[in-house]
Amino acid sequence: MTLADTTGNDLPPGARIVVAMSGGVDSSVVAALLANQGYEVIGATLRLYDDGALKGKAGSCCAGADIADARAVAGKLGIAHYVLDYESRFRAGVIDDFADSYIRGETPIPCIRCNQKVKFGDLLEMARTLGADALATGHYAKRIAGPNGPELHRGTDQSRDQSYFLFATTDDQLSFLRFPLGGLPKSEVRRLAKQYELQVADKPDSQDICFVPNGGYAAVVQKLRPNSVRPGKIVDLEGRAVGDHQGIINFTIGQRRGLGVAGGEPLYVVALDPDQDRVIIGPKAALARDRVNLTEMNWLIPVTFGETLTAEVKLRSAQPLAAATLTALAGGLATVDLDGAQFGVAPGQACVIYQGDRVIGGGWIQSAERRSLAAA
């Protein structure tokens, strides 16, 4: 198995490749694969946050123990290894954005911001300053040579595919990146880790957000923005108060559990009103949306403003693809008209656009609406 086998691209023998080593099994196997293929591999591990301040979950990406695991793997492989203190950059580009998004009534995805601003921004530039020919990561996605340059595609193992989290990757970044695990199932990655006798071979996958302990994101937001979390009212679609809440950061669009409101039919969070500290609830039908407005668009194909194209979109990482017609607009905007209504479309999430297995672009969900009653 060579780099060309797993990425569709090749680099000359002896090329220098920086590997983003999180301390987990995936990035460790990437480093082992490339080192054993004769590349000059340099491991880089990021220290992104203060374990004592935010108490990231044990075993999560970039925690103290993970840095030690990455260092141990690099020692086993005999490769250079650096630990880079990116805490201030991560705080400014990811954690602050995460907290502010929840305060605005959005549901953010900090992993995408981390890829966009830290890993494929700061780390990628550092790799270039080291004279590297590429930056490799353990993402389950494919970089495939196309007629107009490298393309971003879904990973072969659909249950592990991470292309959704990479939509903000630019053409320039994609030309420098490599994803050696894109064509492999997770079971094969585990097997390779044992073959190379890596101490992380049986290490569990990281779960949740790295700097959020046990999924308790509301406590993190409360700590970061203590004066912005206010109690308020839970109201129905007519604006009648039906309950109380301790902060809209505890809710997301489409949420059903934990509302604390009795009703004859299942009730869901339909909207969040941060200006009036209100949580609006209603039946599932009230969640139906068939138009989604996007901002901060990143296109990986040439587009003309006002042009429409047909594609499939993912509105959350775990949701199936949905057919849609998209209109590219100026100012980094786009409109997505869905062929059928979707439920639980949340501002702050990403809408990633696919044609077949190829990612052709994506943006952040700014708002969603229902074009007609027929959408319900």
N, C-alpha and C positions, 0 to 999 in steps of 0.2 A: 504494500500500500504506500503510495507516494502522495505528496501534496497535490499533485495534479489529479490523482484519483478521487480525492475528497473535496476539492474545490473547483475543479474544472480549469484551473490556472496553474502555471508552473513558475518557479524561480530557479535561477542557475544554481548548481551545486556550490555550497559554501556561502550562500547569501545570508546576510544578517537579518534575523527576524526577532522582534521583541514580542514576547508572549505576555498578555495580561493574565497574571496568575492570582486568582482569588483565594487559593488554598483549598478549593473543591476538586472533585474528581475530574470534572470536564476539562478545566484549564490545565490541570496537571497532566492529563493524557495528551493534550495538544503539545505541551512542552516536550513530553517524552517522544511522541511521534516525530516531531521535527528534529529533535536532537539525534534520534536514531536514523534519520534520513540524511544526516550529514550537513544540516544547516548550522550556522552559528547562532545559537539561541541565547537570548538575554531575557531572563524573567523579571517582570516588574509587578510589584504588589502595591496597591494603594491603601494607605491609611486614611480613611474617609471621615471618621468621626471618633469622638472621645467615648470609649466604652463606659467610663464612669459617669459621664454627663447624660448620655442618652440610653445607656443600658441596652444595647442591641442584643437580640436573642442569641444565646450561645449557639455556635455553629452556623450563624448567619454570615453572609458574604462580608469580608473585610473587617471582621471582629479580630481581637487580639490573637485568639487561638488559630484563626485562619492564616494570619501572617506567619505564625510559627510553622504551620503545615506547609505553606508555600516555600518557605526557606528550607525546610527539610527535604522537600521534593527536589528543589534546585540542587541541593547538596548531593542527593542520590544520583542525579543526572550529570553532575559535574559541570553545571552551567553557571554563568554569572547571574546574580540576583540582586535587585535593588528594591528597597521599600521607600516609596515616595509619599511624603506628607502632603496630601491634598485636602486636609480637613477644612481649611478656610474656603477653598474653591467649592467643595462639596456643600458646605453650609450655605454659601451665597447662591449657588446655581441650582441646588436640589432641595435641601431641607427647608430653606425660607420659602421657596416656591410652593412646596408641599403644604406648609402651614397656611400660607396666604390663600391657596386655592380652596382649602376646606372652609376658611372664614368666608369666602365669597360664595359658598354653597355649591362648590364643584367637587368632583371626585377625581383627584389627580393620580398620575402614574409616575412616581418618582424614578422608577427603573429606566423609563424612556429618557427622562431629563438627564439622568446620570450618563447614559450612553451618549446623548447628544452633546452635553456640555463638558463632561469630565473625561470619560474613557475615549471617545472619538474626537474630543476637542483637545484638552490639555495633554492627555497621555499620548495621543497620536502625534502631536507636535514634538513632544519629548523624544519619541521614537525616531522621528526624522532628524532631530539634532544629534542623535547618537549614530547617525549614518545608516540606519536600518533601511532595508528594502521593503519591509512590510511589518504590520502589526497584526498578530494573530490572537483570536479570542476563542473561548469555548462555546460560543453561541451555536445553537442548532438552526442554522440557516445556510443557504448556498450562495456563493458568489460565482456566477457563470459568465464566461466570455460570450458577449453578444456581438452583433455586427457593428454596433456603435459604441462598444465599450463594455465594461463589466456590468452585469445585471444582478439584482438581489432577488433570490427565489426562496420559497419555503423549503424547510428541511425535509429530508426523506422521511424521517420518523415524525408523522403528523401529530402524534401524541406529545412530542417534545418541541415541535416547531416554535421558534422564537422570532420569526421574521416580523411579527406584529410590533415587537419592541424595538425594531431597527428602522422603522419607516423614516425617521428623521435623518438617516445617513445620507450625506450628499454624494454626488458623483465623484468629487475629488477624494473624499474619504474612502469611498468604496474601491477606488483604484489602488489604495494603499492597504486595505484590509484583507485578511484571509480568515476563513471559517472552516478549519480542517475537519470538524465533526458534522458538517452539513449533510453528508451522505451516509451517516452511521446511525444505527439504533442505539438507545441507551445501554441495552444489554451488551453490545459489542464494546462500548466504551468501558464498562465495568470489567469486561474480560481483558481488555488491553491493560487496564490499570493493574490487574493481578499479574499479567504476563510481564510487565515491567517492574513488578514488585514494589509498587508505590504504596506508601503507608496509608494513603487516603482511599484505597480501592473500595473499602466498604463504608466510607463516610456518607452519612445521609445527605440528600440534597438540601440546600438552603430553602427555607420557606418564608413566606410573607416578605415584608420590606425589611431590608437589612438593619435599619436603625430603629425599627419599631418592635419592642419586645412582645412576643405572643399575640400579635395582631392588635395590640391596644393603641391604635393610632390616635384616638381622641385624647388620651392622656399626654401624648407627645405634643399635640397641637396646643393643649391647655398649658403645658409647660413653656412652650415657645411664645405663645400669644395669650398670656393670662387675662389681659383686659379686653380681649376681643370675643370671648366666649360668654354669651349671655343667655339666660333662660327666656322662654317665650311660649307661645301658644301653638298647639296643634289644631288646625282648622279643617273643615270639610270643604268641598268644592264651592259651596255657597258662602264660605267665609265664616261659618259659625264655629266658635271654639268648642272643641270636643275633648281637650286634654291639655296637658302642660309638658314642656320638655326642658332640658338643662343645657341646650345648645344645639344649633343646627349641625355642628360638626359630628354629632352622633348619628346622622342620617345620610342616606344617599338615595338618589332616584331609583325607584323599583323595589326598595326595601319593604319587606312584609313583617318580619319578626321584630320584636322589641318596641312596638309602637305604644303599647300600654293603653290601647283604646279598644273597647268592646264594640262589636258590630255583628249584624246578621250575616254579612258576606265578607270574604277576605278583603282587607284594605291594604293599600300600598302607598308609599310616598310618591306623590305625583309631581311635586315641585317644592323647591326651597326658596324662601323669600328672606335673604339676609338683611335687607333694609328694615324689615319689620319683625325680624326674628321669628318668622312663622314657618311651620312645616305643614304643607298642604297634602292631605290624604284623600284617596278615593278608590273606587273599584278598578280592577285591572284594565277594563276598557278605556279608562281615562288616561292610561299610560301610552296608548297607541300614538305613534309618530311615524310619519312617512316622508318628512323633509328634514334634513340635517344641515346646519350651517357650520362651516369649518373655517378655522383661522390658522395662521402660521403654516400654510401649506408647503410641503416639500415634494416637488415632482421629480421623478426619476425617468421621465420621458419628456420629450418636447411637447409643450401645449401652447395653444393660442387662446388668449382671453376671450370669453364668450363661446368658446368651442365646447361641444358636448361630446361625451364618450360613454359607452356602456362598459360596465365592469361589475365586479363583485366587491363588497366591502365587509370589513369586520368592525363592529362598533364596540366590542369588548374582546379581550384576548381569548376568552373561553367560549365565545359565541360562534355559531357556524356562519359561513359566508352568506351574504344576502345580495341578490341582484339589484342593480341600481343604475341610474343615469346621472352622470356628474357634469357640472358646468364649472369650468375654470374661470375665476374672476381676478381682476387686478387687486393688488394690495395683499397678496398672500391668502386670498379668500377662495372658497368654493362652495357650491351648493350640491347636495346629494338628494336626489329624488328616488326613494326606495320603491321597488315594484310592489312590495307588500308592507303593511305596517309592522314595525318592530316595537318591543315593549322594554321600558327601562333605559332609554337612551339618556345618558347622563353627561351634562357639561363637564369638561375637564378630562374626559376619557378621550382616547384616540380613535379616529376613523381611518383605517388602513385600506388601501385600494389595491385590488389584485386583478390581473388578467391571466387566467390559468393559475400557475404557481408563481408567477412573477409579481413582485411588489412594484407598482408603477407610481406610487405616491401615498400621501397621507397627510392628515392634519389633525388639529385639536378641535373637539366638539365645542362650539360656542353656544349653540342653542338648537332646539328641535321643536318641530310643530306638526300639526295635523292639517293636511291640505283640505280634506273634506271628511264629512261624517262617514263616507264609504270606507275610509281607512280603518275604521274600527271593526 
